[in-house]
Amino acid sequence: MTLLAQFKEMFSEQVEYRELLYQMTLRDLLLRYKQTVMGFGWAVFMPLVNTAVFSVIFTRVAKIETPVPYPLFAFCGFLFWNFFASSLRFSVLSLTSNSNLVTKVYFPREIFPFSAVLVCLVDLAVGSVVLVGMMVYYGVAVTPALLFLPVVLAVLLAFTAGLALLLAMSNLYYRDIKYLFEVAITVWMFATSVVYPVESVGGNLGQLLAMNPMTQLIEACRSVLLYGRLPPAGPFAVTAVLSLFVLFAGWQSFHRAEFTFAENI
């Protein structure tokens, strides 16, 4: 079977079980905010708090210059980064926390990490309302570049979903993955242009940080939303190809291994 045929088969299976994916996503969404006072307010609370903290650090202490007002720059970075990090954080545990379902009747187990990503996508949509409000407050105009946002989000989703599949599967076999992940995701955030522009880091380190796919994706989001221009074609194209490769490699590895999941719960 060719690689294209394998991908088509896996995608068709997800379409067939789309109602289950919807129900799992709805269940996880309701469970996450059950018995919380703020509800969906948590989707914007942490980005706002982080923005406030780093605004003090980088505008008053480090005096970092950004193309747009720093609070807007930082909130946009945290909004998309939190989607990525939260998706992976919940995906890591998605199989082990649903062990009673994994060991029962067959359905594509990819549904568990995919539902974790979709729940975080809802959080991203909620947080985007605040981002739009900040754009209006700071007078950021809407430009035709905004039409490219769905492409950027599609690449971000592909990269996130691919890693989510790999992490969920890895944690099933090696339970210490969830602990290593927390360290890695913290380091990764500071290696990404979430709170500072890549241009502020010179030399070889700046070039290395620019190669980080999440830097390219977050900067692409800022470009179409805040700067009114398309992201650089070359780096974004490389990131898009890498993201599709990660998605396919993660999905294929997950699909091949899922028949052994029950015995490793």
Backbone hydrogen bonds in HBPLUS format (Angstrom, degrees):
<---DONOR---> <-ACCEPTOR-->    atom                        ^
c    i                          cat <-CA-CA->   ^        H-A-AA   ^      H-
h    n   atom  resd res      DA  || num        DHA   H-A  angle D-A-AA Bond
n    s   type  num  typ     dist DA aas  dist angle  dist       angle   num
A0006-GLN N   A0002-THR O   2.94 MM   4  6.27 152.7  2.02 149.7 157.5     1
A0007-PHE N   A0003-LEU O   2.98 MM   4  6.25 162.4  2.01 151.3 155.4     2
A0008-LYS N   A0004-LEU O   2.95 MM   4  6.14 156.3  2.01 145.0 151.9     3
A0009-GLU N   A0005-ALA O   2.93 MM   4  6.13 152.2  2.00 144.5 151.7     4
A0010-MET N   A0006-GLN O   2.98 MM   4  6.26 162.1  2.01 153.6 157.7     5
A0011-PHE N   A0007-PHE O   2.88 MM   4  6.06 160.6  1.92 150.8 156.5     6
A0012-SER N   A0008-LYS O   2.92 MM   4  6.01 157.8  1.96 144.8 151.1     7
A0013-GLU N   A0009-GLU O   3.06 MM   4  6.26 147.7  2.17 142.4 150.8     8
A0014-GLN N   A0010-MET O   3.15 MM   4  6.49 149.3  2.25 142.9 150.3     9
A0015-VAL N   A0011-PHE O   3.02 MM   4  6.38 152.8  2.10 148.9 156.6    10
A0016-GLU N   A0012-SER O   2.96 MM   4  6.21 153.0  2.03 144.4 151.7    11
A0017-TYR N   A0013-GLU O   3.11 MM   4  6.38 144.8  2.24 141.9 150.4    12
A0018-ARG N   A0015-VAL O   3.26 MM   3  4.97 159.3  2.31 108.0 106.1    13
A0020-LEU N   A0017-TYR O   3.10 MM   3  5.41 122.6  2.44 104.5 118.0    14
A0021-LEU N   A0017-TYR O   3.12 MM   4  6.50 156.7  2.17 151.5 158.6    15
A0022-TYR N   A0018-ARG O   2.94 MM   4  6.20 154.4  2.01 146.1 152.8    16
A0023-GLN N   A0019-GLU O   2.98 MM   4  6.24 159.8  2.02 147.0 152.0    17
A0024-MET N   A0020-LEU O   2.86 MM   4  6.06 160.5  1.90 153.6 158.8    18
A0025-THR N   A0021-LEU O   2.95 MM   4  6.08 157.4  2.01 146.2 152.5    19
A0026-LEU N   A0022-TYR O   2.94 MM   4  6.15 161.2  1.97 149.9 155.2    20
A0027-ARG N   A0023-GLN O   2.88 MM   4  6.05 157.6  1.93 145.8 152.2    21
A0028-ASP N   A0024-MET O   2.96 MM   4  6.16 166.7  1.98 150.3 153.2    22
A0029-LEU N   A0025-THR O   2.92 MM   4  6.06 152.3  2.00 146.4 154.6    23
A0030-LEU N   A0026-LEU O   2.99 MM   4  6.17 160.9  2.02 150.2 154.5    24
A0031-LEU N   A0027-ARG O   2.93 MM   4  6.12 158.7  1.98 151.2 157.6    25
A0032-ARG N   A0028-ASP O   3.00 MM   4  6.03 150.1  2.09 141.1 148.3    26
A0034-LYS N   A0031-LEU O   3.43 MM   3  5.06 160.3  2.48  94.0  99.6    27
A0041-GLY N   A0038-MET O   2.92 MM   3  4.95 158.1  1.97 126.7 125.8    28
A0042-TRP N   A0039-GLY O   3.22 MM   3  6.24 172.8  2.23 126.3 127.1    29
A0043-ALA N   A0040-PHE O   2.96 MM   3  5.48 152.8  2.03 112.4 120.6    30
A0044-VAL N   A0041-GLY O   3.14 MM   3  5.66 153.3  2.21 110.8 117.7    31
A0045-PHE N   A0041-GLY O   2.96 MM   4  6.04 133.3  2.18 143.1 157.2    32
A0048-LEU N   A0044-VAL O   3.10 MM   4  6.12 154.9  2.17 144.4 151.5    33
A0049-VAL N   A0045-PHE O   2.89 MM   4  6.17 158.0  1.94 153.5 160.1    34
A0050-ASN N   A0046-MET O   2.88 MM   4  5.99 174.6  1.88 159.5 161.1    35
A0051-THR N   A0047-PRO O   2.91 MM   4  5.94 150.6  2.00 137.9 146.7    36
A0052-ALA N   A0048-LEU O   2.96 MM   4  6.16 156.6  2.01 146.2 151.8    37
A0053-VAL N   A0049-VAL O   2.99 MM   4  6.28 163.0  2.02 155.2 159.3    38
A0054-PHE N   A0050-ASN O   2.96 MM   4  6.09 176.1  1.97 155.2 156.6    39
A0055-SER N   A0051-THR O   2.88 MM   4  5.81 137.0  2.06 140.0 151.6    40
A0056-VAL N   A0052-ALA O   3.35 MM   4  6.58 151.7  2.43 141.5 146.3    41
A0057-ILE N   A0053-VAL O   3.24 MM   4  6.59 159.7  2.28 144.4 150.1    42
A0058-PHE N   A0054-PHE O   2.84 MM   4  5.81 173.9  1.84 149.8 152.0    43
A0059-THR N   A0055-SER O   3.02 MM   4  5.60 143.1  2.16 133.9 141.8    44
A0060-ARG N   A0056-VAL O   3.18 MM   4  5.51 150.1  2.27 127.5 135.8    45
A0061-VAL N   A0057-ILE O   3.15 MM   4  5.18 138.0  2.33 116.7 128.5    46
A0062-ALA N   A0057-ILE O   2.91 MM   5  6.31 164.9  1.94 156.4 161.1    47
A0063-LYS N   A0058-PHE O   2.85 MM   5  5.25 100.9  2.49 103.7 122.7    48
A0064-ILE N   A0058-PHE O   2.67 MM   6  5.42 154.8  1.74 158.7 167.8    49
A0072-LEU N   A0069-PRO O   3.02 MM   3  5.61 124.2  2.35 117.2 130.1    50
A0073-PHE N   A0069-PRO O   3.05 MM   4  6.28 159.7  2.09 151.3 157.6    51
A0074-ALA N   A0070-TYR O   2.79 MM   4  5.94 168.9  1.80 167.3 167.9    52
A0075-PHE N   A0071-PRO O   2.95 MM   4  5.96 162.8  1.98 142.3 147.8    53
A0076-CYS N   A0072-LEU O   3.12 MM   4  6.12 163.6  2.15 144.3 148.8    54
A0077-GLY N   A0073-PHE O   3.23 MM   4  6.43 155.8  2.29 140.2 146.8    55
A0078-PHE N   A0074-ALA O   2.82 MM   4  6.10 166.5  1.84 160.0 163.2    56
A0079-LEU N   A0075-PHE O   2.85 MM   4  5.91 155.2  1.91 149.0 156.0    57
A0080-PHE N   A0076-CYS O   3.35 MM   4  6.55 168.3  2.36 149.4 150.1    58
A0081-TRP N   A0077-GLY O   2.92 MM   4  5.98 154.0  1.99 147.9 156.5    59
A0082-ASN N   A0078-PHE O   2.76 MM   4  5.67 162.4  1.79 146.4 151.2    60
A0083-PHE N   A0079-LEU O   3.29 MM   4  6.49 147.5  2.40 134.6 142.7    61
A0084-PHE N   A0080-PHE O   3.20 MM   4  6.45 163.2  2.23 143.8 147.2    62
A0085-ALA N   A0081-TRP O   2.79 MM   4  6.05 173.3  1.79 167.2 166.7    63
A0086-SER N   A0082-ASN O   2.83 MM   4  5.61 160.0  1.87 139.9 146.8    64
A0087-SER N   A0083-PHE O   3.01 MM   4  5.95 154.6  2.07 141.8 149.1    65
A0088-LEU N   A0084-PHE O   3.19 MM   4  6.46 160.5  2.23 148.7 153.2    66
A0089-ARG N   A0085-ALA O   2.86 MM   4  6.03 154.4  1.92 147.5 155.8    67
A0090-PHE N   A0086-SER O   3.00 MM   4  6.15 165.0  2.02 153.3 155.0    68
A0091-SER N   A0087-SER O   2.98 MM   4  6.00 143.7  2.12 137.7 148.8    69
A0092-VAL N   A0088-LEU O   2.96 MM   4  6.03 151.6  2.04 149.4 153.6    70
A0094-SER N   A0091-SER O   3.01 MM   3  4.78 156.0  2.07 101.6 109.4    71
A0097-SER N   A0093-LEU O   2.90 MM   4  5.72 154.6  1.97 153.5 159.1    72
A0098-ASN N   A0095-LEU O   3.13 MM   3  5.25 151.5  2.22 102.3 111.1    73
A0101-LEU N   A0098-ASN O   2.99 MM   3  5.54 140.2  2.16 112.5 123.1    74
A0102-VAL N   A0098-ASN O   3.03 MM   4  6.30 156.4  2.09 153.2 160.7    75
A0103-THR N   A0099-SER O   3.25 MM   4  6.27 152.2  2.33 145.8 149.6    76
A0104-LYS N   A0101-LEU O   3.17 MM   3  5.31 164.8  2.20 107.6 111.9    77
A0111-ILE N   A0108-PRO O   3.19 MM   3  6.12 171.0  2.20 122.6 125.3    78
A0112-PHE N   A0109-ARG O   3.12 MM   3  5.97 154.0  2.19 123.1 126.4    79
A0114-PHE N   A0110-GLU O   3.01 MM   4  6.08 162.3  2.05 159.3 164.6    80
A0115-SER N   A0111-ILE O   2.82 MM   4  5.80 152.4  1.90 142.9 149.5    81
A0116-ALA N   A0112-PHE O   3.20 MM   4  6.47 149.9  2.30 144.7 152.6    82
A0117-VAL N   A0113-PRO O   3.10 MM   4  6.40 153.3  2.17 147.1 153.2    83
A0118-LEU N   A0114-PHE O   2.99 MM   4  6.27 156.2  2.04 148.4 155.1    84
A0119-VAL N   A0115-SER O   2.97 MM   4  6.16 153.1  2.04 147.3 153.5    85
A0120-CYS N   A0116-ALA O   3.27 MM   4  6.50 159.0  2.32 142.3 147.3    86
A0121-LEU N   A0117-VAL O   2.94 MM   4  6.21 133.0  2.17 138.5 152.4    87
A0122-VAL N   A0118-LEU O   3.12 MM   4  6.49 140.9  2.28 142.4 151.0    88
A0122-VAL N   A0119-VAL O   3.12 MM   3  5.24 127.3  2.41  96.6 109.5    89
A0123-ASP N   A0119-VAL O   3.23 MM   4  6.69 152.1  2.31 141.8 149.0    90
A0124-LEU N   A0120-CYS O   2.93 MM   4  6.22 149.3  2.03 141.1 149.5    91
A0125-ALA N   A0121-LEU O   3.00 MM   4  6.30 149.7  2.09 142.1 149.6    92
A0126-VAL N   A0122-VAL O   3.00 MM   4  6.35 154.4  2.06 150.5 157.2    93
A0127-GLY N   A0123-ASP O   2.89 MM   4  6.14 166.0  1.91 154.4 158.0    94
A0128-SER N   A0124-LEU O   2.92 MM   4  6.05 136.7  2.11 140.7 152.4    95
A0129-VAL N   A0126-VAL O   3.17 MM   3  5.68 148.7  2.27 109.3 117.3    96
A0130-VAL N   A0127-GLY O   3.11 MM   3  5.47 124.8  2.42 105.0 117.0    97
A0131-LEU N   A0127-GLY O   3.17 MM   4  6.57 154.9  2.24 144.6 152.1    98
A0132-VAL N   A0128-SER O   2.89 MM   4  6.11 158.0  1.93 149.4 153.9    99
A0133-GLY N   A0129-VAL O   3.08 MM   4  6.35 154.9  2.15 141.0 147.9   100
A0134-MET N   A0130-VAL O   2.91 MM   4  6.24 151.0  1.99 150.2 157.9   101
A0135-MET N   A0131-LEU O   2.91 MM   4  6.19 152.4  1.98 148.6 156.7   102
A0136-VAL N   A0132-VAL O   2.98 MM   4  6.28 154.0  2.05 149.8 156.2   103
A0137-TYR N   A0133-GLY O   2.98 MM   4  6.20 156.3  2.04 143.1 149.9   104
A0138-TYR N   A0134-MET O   2.91 MM   4  6.12 158.8  1.96 151.4 155.8   105
A0140-VAL N   A0135-MET O   2.83 MM   5  5.03 163.7  1.86 153.3 154.0   106
A0139-GLY N   A0136-VAL O   3.19 MM   3  5.02 155.1  2.26  97.8 105.0   107
A0146-LEU N   A0143-THR O   3.04 MM   3  5.90 166.9  2.06 125.8 129.1   108
A0147-LEU N   A0144-PRO O   3.05 MM   3  5.80 161.1  2.09 120.5 125.2   109
A0148-PHE N   A0145-ALA O   2.95 MM   3  5.65 163.1  1.98 119.8 125.3   110
A0149-LEU N   A0146-LEU O   3.00 MM   3  5.37 163.7  2.03 113.1 118.4   111
A0151-VAL N   A0148-PHE O   3.08 MM   3  5.49 127.8  2.36 108.9 121.9   112
A0152-VAL N   A0148-PHE O   3.24 MM   4  6.63 157.9  2.29 151.8 158.1   113
A0153-LEU N   A0149-LEU O   2.88 MM   4  6.14 164.5  1.91 163.2 167.5   114
A0154-ALA N   A0150-PRO O   2.92 MM   4  6.02 148.9  2.02 139.0 147.4   115
A0155-VAL N   A0151-VAL O   3.07 MM   4  6.37 154.6  2.14 149.0 154.7   116
A0156-LEU N   A0152-VAL O   2.96 MM   4  6.24 160.5  2.00 150.0 155.9   117
A0157-LEU N   A0153-LEU O   2.81 MM   4  6.00 157.1  1.86 148.8 155.0   118
A0158-ALA N   A0154-ALA O   2.98 MM   4  6.16 154.8  2.04 142.5 149.2   119
A0159-PHE N   A0155-VAL O   3.00 MM   4  6.24 166.2  2.02 153.9 156.7   120
A0160-THR N   A0156-LEU O   2.95 MM   4  6.07 164.0  1.98 149.5 154.4   121
A0161-ALA N   A0157-LEU O   2.82 MM   4  5.87 167.1  1.84 151.8 155.7   122
A0162-GLY N   A0158-ALA O   3.04 MM   4  6.11 159.1  2.08 146.0 151.6   123
A0163-LEU N   A0159-PHE O   3.18 MM   4  6.39 164.6  2.21 147.4 151.0   124
A0164-ALA N   A0160-THR O   2.86 MM   4  6.01 151.8  1.94 147.6 156.7   125
A0165-LEU N   A0161-ALA O   3.04 MM   4  6.25 156.5  2.10 149.1 153.1   126
A0166-LEU N   A0162-GLY O   3.24 MM   4  6.51 162.7  2.27 146.1 150.4   127
A0167-LEU N   A0163-LEU O   2.88 MM   4  6.05 163.0  1.91 155.4 159.7   128
A0168-ALA N   A0164-ALA O   2.97 MM   4  6.04 164.1  1.99 148.8 153.5   129
A0169-MET N   A0165-LEU O   3.11 MM   4  6.19 163.6  2.14 147.5 151.9   130
A0170-SER N   A0166-LEU O   2.92 MM   4  6.01 159.9  1.96 145.0 151.4   131
A0171-ASN N   A0167-LEU O   2.92 MM   4  6.01 161.8  1.95 151.5 155.4   132
A0172-LEU N   A0169-MET O   3.18 MM   3  5.27 133.8  2.41  97.1 109.6   133
A0173-TYR N   A0170-SER O   3.16 MM   3  5.40 128.0  2.45 100.5 112.7   134
A0174-TYR N   A0170-SER O   2.81 MM   4  5.95 158.0  1.86 155.0 162.6   135
A0177-ILE N   A0174-TYR O   3.10 MM   3  5.94 165.0  2.12 125.9 128.7   136
A0179-TYR N   A0176-ASP O   3.10 MM   3  5.36 134.2  2.32 102.2 114.0   137
A0180-LEU N   A0176-ASP O   3.14 MM   4  6.49 163.4  2.17 154.8 159.1   138
A0181-PHE N   A0177-ILE O   2.80 MM   4  5.92 149.3  1.89 151.8 160.9   139
A0184-ALA N   A0180-LEU O   2.96 MM   4  6.19 167.9  1.97 154.6 158.4   140
A0185-ILE N   A0181-PHE O   2.80 MM   4  5.92 163.5  1.82 162.5 165.3   141
A0187-VAL N   A0183-VAL O   3.15 MM   4  6.45 166.2  2.17 154.5 157.8   142
A0188-TRP N   A0184-ALA O   2.85 MM   4  5.97 157.2  1.90 148.0 155.4   143
A0189-MET N   A0185-ILE O   3.08 MM   4  6.17 145.1  2.20 134.4 141.8   144
A0191-ALA N   A0187-VAL O   3.08 MM   4  6.35 123.2  2.42 138.2 153.9   145
A0191-ALA N   A0188-TRP O   3.08 MM   3  4.91 137.1  2.28  92.6 105.4   146
A0192-THR N   A0189-MET O   3.09 MM   3  5.12 158.5  2.14 104.3 108.9   147
A0194-VAL N   A0192-THR O   2.70 MM   2  5.52 141.4  1.84 104.2  93.5   148
A0200-SER N   A0197-PRO O   3.02 MM   3  5.63 155.8  2.08 114.7 121.7   149
A0201-VAL N   A0198-VAL O   2.98 MM   3  5.58 164.6  2.00 119.5 124.6   150
A0206-GLY N   A0202-GLY O   3.33 MM   4  4.86 153.8  2.41 116.7 117.9   151
A0207-GLN N   A0203-GLY O   3.29 MM   4  6.66 153.8  2.36 144.6 151.7   152
A0208-LEU N   A0204-ASN O   2.87 MM   4  6.11 150.4  1.96 146.5 155.0   153
A0209-LEU N   A0205-LEU O   2.91 MM   4  6.16 159.1  1.95 152.4 157.4   154
A0210-ALA N   A0206-GLY O   3.03 MM   4  6.18 145.2  2.15 139.6 149.0   155
A0211-MET N   A0208-LEU O   3.12 MM   3  5.32 145.2  2.25 101.2 111.3   156
A0212-ASN N   A0209-LEU O   3.12 MM   3  5.37 156.8  2.18 106.1 113.3   157
A0215-THR N   A0212-ASN O   3.00 MM   3  5.28 128.7  2.27 105.9 119.5   158
A0216-GLN N   A0212-ASN O   3.23 MM   4  6.65 156.9  2.29 153.9 159.8   159
A0217-LEU N   A0213-PRO O   2.99 MM   4  6.26 151.9  2.07 144.8 152.7   160
A0218-ILE N   A0214-MET O   2.92 MM   4  5.99 166.8  1.94 147.4 150.8   161
A0219-GLU N   A0215-THR O   2.93 MM   4  5.95 160.8  1.97 148.0 154.3   162
A0220-ALA N   A0216-GLN O   2.92 MM   4  5.97 139.1  2.09 132.9 144.3   163
A0221-CYS N   A0217-LEU O   3.01 MM   4  6.32 150.9  2.10 143.2 150.2   164
A0222-ARG N   A0218-ILE O   3.00 MM   4  6.33 158.5  2.04 147.6 153.3   165
A0223-SER N   A0219-GLU O   2.83 MM   4  5.99 151.2  1.91 142.3 150.8   166
A0224-VAL N   A0220-ALA O   3.17 MM   4  6.43 167.1  2.19 153.9 153.8   167
A0225-LEU N   A0221-CYS O   3.06 MM   4  6.05 150.0  2.15 145.2 154.1   168
A0226-LEU N   A0222-ARG O   2.68 MM   4  5.13 151.9  1.75 137.1 147.3   169
A0227-TYR N   A0222-ARG O   3.05 MM   5  6.41 149.9  2.15 147.9 153.5   170
A0228-GLY N   A0223-SER O   2.93 MM   5  6.00 112.4  2.40 151.8 167.7   171
A0229-ARG N   A0223-SER O   3.09 MM   6  5.44 168.4  2.11 135.4 136.7   172
A0236-PHE N   A0232-PRO O   3.15 MM   4  6.11 159.3  2.19 154.3 160.7   173
A0237-ALA N   A0233-ALA O   2.87 MM   4  5.91 154.9  1.93 149.6 156.6   174
A0238-VAL N   A0234-GLY O   3.08 MM   4  6.38 158.8  2.13 155.6 161.2   175
A0239-THR N   A0235-PRO O   3.00 MM   4  6.24 157.7  2.05 145.9 152.1   176
A0240-ALA N   A0236-PHE O   2.85 MM   4  6.08 152.7  1.93 148.4 156.2   177
A0241-VAL N   A0237-ALA O   3.00 MM   4  6.25 161.8  2.04 150.7 154.6   178
A0242-LEU N   A0238-VAL O   2.94 MM   4  6.15 161.7  1.98 149.0 154.6   179
A0243-SER N   A0239-THR O   2.85 MM   4  6.01 155.8  1.91 146.8 153.6   180
A0244-LEU N   A0240-ALA O   3.02 MM   4  6.27 158.7  2.07 149.9 154.6   181
A0245-PHE N   A0241-VAL O   2.98 MM   4  6.20 152.7  2.05 146.2 154.2   182
A0246-VAL N   A0242-LEU O   2.87 MM   4  6.15 158.9  1.91 152.8 158.2   183
A0247-LEU N   A0243-SER O   2.92 MM   4  6.15 158.9  1.97 147.8 153.7   184
A0248-PHE N   A0244-LEU O   2.95 MM   4  6.12 168.8  1.96 148.5 151.5   185
A0249-ALA N   A0245-PHE O   2.83 MM   4  5.91 169.8  1.84 154.6 158.2   186
A0250-GLY N   A0246-VAL O   2.85 MM   4  5.80 160.6  1.89 143.8 150.1   187
A0251-TRP N   A0247-LEU O   2.87 MM   4  5.89 160.9  1.91 147.5 153.6   188
A0252-GLN N   A0248-PHE O   2.84 MM   4  5.89 164.6  1.86 151.6 156.2   189
A0253-SER N   A0249-ALA O   3.00 MM   4  6.04 163.7  2.03 144.6 149.5   190
A0254-PHE N   A0250-GLY O   2.96 MM   4  6.01 159.6  2.00 144.3 150.5   191
A0255-HIS N   A0251-TRP O   2.86 MM   4  5.97 162.0  1.89 148.2 153.5   192
A0256-ARG N   A0252-GLN O   3.01 MM   4  6.18 156.3  2.06 148.2 153.8   193
A0257-ALA N   A0253-SER O   3.13 MM   4  6.25 145.2  2.26 141.5 150.5   194
A0258-GLU N   A0254-PHE O   2.99 MM   4  5.93 128.5  2.26 149.7 161.6   195
A0260-THR N   A0257-ALA O   2.92 MM   3  5.70 166.7  1.93 129.1 133.4   196
A0261-PHE N   A0258-GLU O   3.25 MM   3  5.12 163.7  2.28 101.0 105.8   197
A0264-ASN N   A0261-PHE O   2.93 MM   3  5.28 152.8  2.01 111.2 120.1   198
A0265-ILE N   A0262-ALA O   3.48 MM   3  5.50 168.7  2.50 103.1 106.2   199
